């Protein structure tokens, strides 16, 4: 018994990229503030994504329940009826890819910069 310490590698491999997908940003912001209630800003900060988060995200995407999110750097709401299907499919593909990476022992990190 004693002090055990470890370091692990997080592969820096982009598996998804979004541009001004406000609703998804709002969803991840909510997750971040749940985990870090004392935080004041979610910008340039890593959020480690878990399988449980992906499960909730998938459910919210399929139920069209991503939160409407607007802001100075975000612009107006990111969903238009024409774009919604493509965005939804892309988001669901991200979830599939992220689940696979997690099952292989990698970490998934969501971050934003605005």
Secondary structure, DSSP 8 states (H G I E B T S, - for coil): ------------------SS-HHHHHHHHHHHHHH-TT----SS--EEE-HHHHHHHHHHHHTT------BTTTBS-S--HHHHHHHHHHHHHHHHHHHHHHHTT--EEE----
